[in-house]
Amino acid sequence: KIVGSDLVILGKALELSQTDIEDARMKNPHSASTQIFTIILKWMNMNGKNATLGTFTRCLMNAEEAGANVDWDVFDKGVEAVTKPE
């Protein structure tokens, strides 16, 4: 929901290869959200401990600068949901 269908721009901002991006598209041709989830998971696996919320936020900013439509309200709500203490 955060980046809509801007999968290629997001993938590039996460510094994934074109092959990784196309692989996510081909494995999930009818679900943009699953494609994006696959891209983010690949990024997390590649970056390990460096795959932090701050790093991901900077990547989203880079994606937005490159032309992706980032819904920051949805992002903020998601961050709040996973970071607020119980």
C-alpha positions, 0 to 999 in steps of 0.5 A: 500500500505504501508504494502502490505498483512502483515495484521497479523504482522501489527495487532499484532504491533498495539496490536490488538487481533487475533479475531480482525485481523481475523474479518477484514479478514473474512469481507473483504476476497477479499480486502487486502487494506480494511482489513488493513483499518479496522485494522487501524480503529479498532486501532484508535477507541481503542486508541482515542487521543493516536492514533497519527501519531507518535504512528502509525509510531512506530507501523509500525517500530515494524511491520517491525522489526517483518517481515512486508515489510513496504514501507516507501516512500509510507508512507512518501508521504501519511504523506506529503499529509495529513500534508502539509499546503494548 
